[in-house]
Amino acid sequence: MGMAQTLTRERIFAGLRERLGGKDTWLGYLASCPYCASHYFAFVLVPLTGTYAIDVTVGGWVGGVLRWFLSSLLITVIAAFFRVVFWFVDETQGLARRRQRTEEEETATRRLMRKKVEQTLPPSQHTDPPGPSH
């Protein structure tokens, strides 16, 4: 998931994605789609790491190919699940940051409006805001 996300979304590989044609070409699409890229990473990494998560009863080369293919698909599905979970976490953090930024902007706007009003009032009418009453 991390490698697919890095290849398809991060700035470091933006030039590569553009040179491959972005989402307008077949090869560019493979380097721009995190779900597609995760398949290709899994297809390569499963045999390199020996992470065969599925055993099959069929023997021979057919069984080996089936074991490799199904294990790669399982790894891809797990990666997709994590991608969704991390998206929700990131989106929640983004909402909190936007809410905080909005509150800060509203506070700054109120201060600015108060200064403008104070500048238009004659000096004798300047008053401090009332404090809490007891």
N, C-alpha and C positions, 0 to 999 in steps of 0.2 A: 504494500500500500504506500509506504513512504517513498520508495523509488519511483513508482508510477506517478505519485503526486508531484515529486520533484521534477521529473521529466516533462510532465504535461502542464504544470501550472507555475513553476517558479521562474523568476526572471533570468536565472543563469542559463536556461535552455531556450529562451525566447528566440534567439537568433537561429538556432537549429530548427525550431518549429517553423519559423518564417521561411528558411531556405528550403524546407521540405514542402512548402506550399500551404501551411496552416491546415485548416479544416476543409480546404477546397480540393486537395488531392488525396489519393488513397494513403500514400506513405505519410503525408503531413497529418492526416486524420489519426493515424496510429500513434503519432507522437503528440497529439493534442487531446486525446480522449483518455482520462485516467482509467476507466474501466477496461478499455481495449489494451492499453499498455500493461495493465496488471496481468492480463492473460499471457502476454509475451514474456514478461519477467518470470512468471510462474513456470511457463513451459521450459525456460532455460535453467532456472534455479532449482527446480525439483530434482532433476537428475544430478546436477552439480553438487547439491548438498545431501542427497540421499533422503530427502524428506518425502517419503512415500506414505501418505496418510491412509491410503486405501489398498487393501490386498484383494486380489481377484483369484478365483479358483482355476481360471483358464491358464494353461501353461504355455511355454514357448514364446516366440516373439510376439504373438498376438496378445498374450497375457501381459507381457512387458510393456507393450505400447498402451494397452488398456489401463494398466496400473499407473503409468506415467500420465496419461491423458486425464483420467478421473482424479488423480491426486492433484494435478495442476488446476483443474476446475474447482475442486474443494478449496484449495488455497486462495483462489481468486474470489470465491464467494465469501470466505472469511474476511479477506481484505476489503471487499465491498461493504460488508457489515461494519467493519471498523471505520471505513471512510464516512459512512452515514453517521455513526456515533460521534466522530470527531467534528463533522460538519455541524451537528446540533450543539456541541460544546462551543465551537468557535462562534456560531451564530448567537448563542446566548451571551457570550462575552461581548460580542459586537453590539448587541442591544443594550447591555449595561453601559458600555462606553458611550454610545450615542445618547442615552438618557442623561448621563452625567454631563456630557458636553452641552446638551440642550439646557440643562439647569444652570450651568455656568454662563451660557450666553444670555439667558433670561436675567440672571443676577447682574451681569455687566450692563445690559440694556436698561434695567431699572436705575442703576447708579448713574448712567449717562443721562437719562431723562431727568433725574433729580437734580443733577448739576445744571442742566439747561434751564430748568424751572428756577433754580436759585439765582442764576445769572440774570434772568429777566425781572426778578423781584427787586424792589428798592432795598438797600441795606437794612432799613428799619424793620422790614417784614421777614427777614431771615430768621427762621426758628429751627431749633433742633427737633427731631422727631420725639414725640412724647415717650417717656420711659414706661416700664410696666407699673401699673397702679396697684397699690396694696390695699 
